[in-house]
Amino acid sequence: MLLKLADALDEHGDELAELESQNVGKPLSYARDEMPVAADNIRFFAGARARARRQVRRRVHARLHARWLRREPIGIVGGIAPWNYPLMMAVWKLAPALAAGNVQVLKPSEQTPLTTAAVRAARRGHPARRAC
């Protein structure tokens, strides 16, 4: 799922960059530079998820004390994305929570909700502009 989200960001990167530029008021070139970084962050957490599953879960120490490492989802995780970097902050909150197997409830800023809604639409295969 995370890899599909990263692919959607790559596929709709130009549309998302234009929307992010309008949303926040930053130069379009800056917004375009953020799109591959956001996709790479998502791929990083997807890879971290795969590596975490392969790690040894039981370790026995010299005094014969056994320590178990259990990786379990917490459940529902809330995240708030501020106005200044709405897309990047959303990615930084969504990707680790989803990689750990949690449900993420994300609240975008009231001033800059467009990009977060557009990412959801892009994930579903719709044009980013359709979400707004």
Long-range contacts (C-beta under 8 A, 24 or more apart in sequence): 1-98, 2-42, 2-43, 2-45, 2-46, 2-49, 2-95, 2-98, 2-99, 3-42, 3-43, 3-46, 4-123, 5-42, 5-119, 5-123, 6-39, 6-40, 6-42, 6-43, 6-46, 7-39, 8-119, 8-122, 8-123, 8-125, 9-35, 9-38, 9-39, 9-42, 9-119, 9-122, 10-35, 10-36, 10-39, 11-122, 12-118, 12-122, 12-127, 12-128, 13-39, 15-118, 15-122, 15-127, 15-128, 15-129, 16-87, 16-115, 16-118, 16-119, 16-122, 16-128, 19-114, 19-115, 19-118, 19-128, 19-129, 19-132, 20-86, 20-87, 20-114, 20-115, 22-114, 23-86, 23-112, 23-114, 23-115, 24-83, 24-84, 24-85, 24-86, 24-112, 34-85, 34-87, 34-88, 37-88, 38-87, 38-88, 38-91, 41-88, 41-91, 41-92, 41-95, 42-91, 42-94, 42-95, 44-95, 45-95, 45-96, 45-98, 45-99, 46-95, 46-99, 48-99, 49-99, 49-100, 71-100, 72-101, 73-100, 73-101, 73-102, 74-100, 74-102, 75-102, 75-103, 76-102, 76-103, 76-105, 77-102, 77-103, 77-104, 77-105, 78-105, 78-106, 78-107, 79-104, 79-105, 79-106, 79-107, 80-106, 80-107, 80-109, 81-106, 81-107, 81-108, 81-109, 81-116, 82-109, 83-109, 83-111, 83-112, 86-112, 86-113, 86-114, 86-115, 86-116, 87-115, 87-116, 87-119, 90-115, 90-116, 90-119
